[in-house]
Amino acid sequence: MTSRNNYTFANQDSIPSPLDKQLPAFFRSWDDPNSNHEYLNLFAPEGQLVYGTTTTGREAIRAFRDTMIHPINGPIVDLEHTLKKFYVLAGGSEKGKQEVLVKGSLWYKLRNGRKIDFDFASAIRFADAGDGKDQQAEFYEVFVDSHELKQAIKEMNEAEKK
């Protein structure tokens, strides 16, 4: 059995260009606690990220991520996605748009050292940015059971108050 890079989908060869490069780059940048925010390049200027709440625009997405992921202040100090499958949705997309589903797993390491593992799925709608530029996500929704993560953060914060 061969191992694979966790930022490579099991069906990587079937992913249309330029998404075959954009999505792995997005996850690598998002997962870097010291990120230079290259992950924002995936989003249209007014793109929406839905992760529990809806965040609109690159700067708001950056601020949302920075309050959640920080190498010292946390609450999440480290994380890593493992990409599993990529699906292009057939039909229904408007001209110049493409809808995809992404499946994978993820672990978060909290400030107190606790590690939380779970699976995720994401639905992403890309739009042609024009001028020969890469497609950009105008809508990105994450589906995950975050109950354990929220509970662990709550317990960590309560313990730190003592």
N, C-alpha and C positions, 0 to 999 in steps of 0.2 A: 504494500500500500504506500503510495507516495503522498507526501504532505503538500499542501498548497498554501499560497499566500492568503491570509484571511481577508485581504482586500480584492480578491479575485473571485468572481462568481463561479459556481460549479458549471454553469453554462456560458461562461465568458465569451466564447467564440461566436455565440449566436446573438450577441448584443450589438445593435446597430451603432455605427459611428455617428457622432462623437461621444455618445453616452458611454461607450465601452471604456473611455478614458476619464470622462467627467465624473462619473459616480464613484469609482475608486478614489480619485483625487479628493472628492468632497469628503468621504468618510475618513480618509487619512488626516485631513486638515481638522475636521470636527473632533477627532479623537485625540489630538495633540493638546494637552492642557496648556501649553505655551504657544498656542496657535497664533499665526500671523493673520488669521481670518481669511485665508484663501477660500475657505468653504463658502463664503458669501458670493463667490463668482458663479455658483450654481443657480443662484436666485435672480429673477428679474428685479429691477430696482424697487418695485412695489409688490414683490412676491410675498405670498403668505405661507407661514409655517404653523401647522396645527399640531401641538404637542400638549394636549390638555386644554390649553387656551390658544386663541388665534393671535399670532404676532404678524404684523404687516410691515414690510420694508426692510431693507438690508440692515440699517442701523438698529432698528428695533430687534431684529433677529440676533445681531451681534450682542446687544445688551442682554437679551434673554439668555443666551448661551453663557455669557460672562458671569451672570449671577448664579448660574448652576454649576459651571465647570471652572475651577481655578486650582492650580497646583498647590496652593497653600490654604486659602480661605474656603475652598469647596463651596457647597457641601461635598461635591464630587471632585476628587483630586486626580483621578485617572480613570480611563475607560478604554474599551476596545470593542469595535464591531467585528463580527465575522460574517461576511456576505455569503449567502447560500444560493438563492435563485433570483433570476430576473425574468419578468414577464412583460411583453408588450400586449396591451389590450387591443383586441381586434374590433374594428368598426367604432362608430360613435364619436370619433375625434373630429373636430373642425379642421379645416384646411390650415396648415402651418402649425398644428398642435399634435402632440403625441402623449398618450397616457400610458404609464407603466406601473407595475407593482414590483416591490423589492422585498425579499424575505431574508432574515438572518437572525443571528443571536448577538448578544451584547452583555458585557459585564461593566459594572461601575464599581470603583473603589472609593469609599467614603473617607472623610477626614480622619475618622477613628480607626481606619484600617479594614473595616468590614467590606466584604465584596458581595455584590448582588448580581446574579446571573438571570437572564430572561431572553425570550424570543421576541422578535418584533416583525412587523410588516409595515411597509410604507406605500402609499399611493401618491404618485407624482404626475402632475400635468405640466408638460414642457411646451413652450411656445418658441417659434422661430424668432430670434432676436433681430434678424435683418442684417444687411450688409455683410453676409457671409460669416457672421459670428456664430459661436456655438449656441445651441438651444439653451433657454433659461427656464428654471422652474417658476411658474406663476402660482402654483399651488402644491404644497407638500404636506401630507398628513401622515402622522406616525400613529400606528396602532400597537399598543403595548399594555400589558397589565402591570401598572406601576404601583400597585398597592404595597408590595413588600418594600420597594424603594422608599416610598413616602413614609411608611411606618419606621423604617430604619433611620431615616433622616430625623424624624420626630424624636425617636429614642436617643439619638446621638445629641441633638440639641438640648434635650432635657437633662441628660447626663452632664453636659458641659456647664449647665447652670448651677449644678450642685457644688 
